[in-house]
Amino acid sequence: MATEKPRYTITLDEEMLKKIDDYRFENRFPNRTQATLALIRLGIEALEKQKGNQTDGE
């Protein structure tokens, strides 16, 4: 079953892939995609929080 969601490909070095796999297994994600999406969400949330803190300080 094809998905309607956009897709793209990234290339990682072995060290980054190992970190994603470690995160995946530690947090019991069923696959790399879900672990990678969770890490992306965490990164975006951290950026938004950082941006909000910078705005609050002005």
N, C-alpha and C positions, 0 to 999 in steps of 0.2 A: 504494500500500500504506500503510495507516494505521499509525501507531505507537501503541504502548501506553504510551509515556512521557508523563508530564504535560507540559503546555505552558502558557506564559504569554507575554504581550506586554509589551514595554517601549517607551518613547518616549525618543529621544535627541536632543540638539541636534546640529547639523552638526559641531561641533568634536569631540565624542565619537565620532561615527560615523567621522570621518576618522582618528582615532587607532586605532580598531578596524580599519579598512581598511588603514592603514599596517602595523599589527602583522600582519594577515593576509598581506599580500603579502611582508613581510620574512621571515616564517616559513613561507611557502608552504602556508598552509591552503587547502583547496579552496573554502571558503565562509565567510561571516560567522559562521554558527552555530558551527562548530568553533573559530574564532578566539575568539569570545566565551566559549565554554565553557572554553577554555584559560586565558583571562584570569581568569575566575571562579575556576577551580581554583587558579591562582597566588595570587589574593587571599585565598582561604580558607586556603591553606597558610601564607601570610605571617601571617595573623591567629592561626592555631594556634601558629605558632612564637613569635610575640610573646607570646601568652598563656602558653606554656610557659616563656619567659624570665622573665616576671613571677612565675610560681609558683616558679621556681628561686631567685629572689632573696629570697624571703620567709623 
